[in-house]
């Protein structure tokens, strides 16, 4: 990703450019959380939904991409609802195809099989 983050530091208009969120966090000694307003989960497995959201947040940070690049919130909620136990079950979740299953399937199944 070739996006630079421009942060205005004070009223004098001084700015600093950062190449990614991690370098900005390091420079400012803080944690940046970007949240989009999402529909609340009202399904039968709220703890699982929260675990999936936390996994996605950590994965997005690791890859330095927005969380929705990993999986959309609705897909996480569908996973929580269906609680897939196998790769075949995971492929039945709307929004999970072969590519996503190959990329994140083992990690998702580790969470759903707890």
Secondary structure, DSSP 8 states (H G I E B T S, - for coil): ----EEEE-STT--EEEESSHHHHHHHHTS------------SS-HHHHHHHHHHHHHHHHHHTS-HHHH--HHHHHHHHHH---SHHHHHTSTT--HHHHHHHHHHHHHHHT-
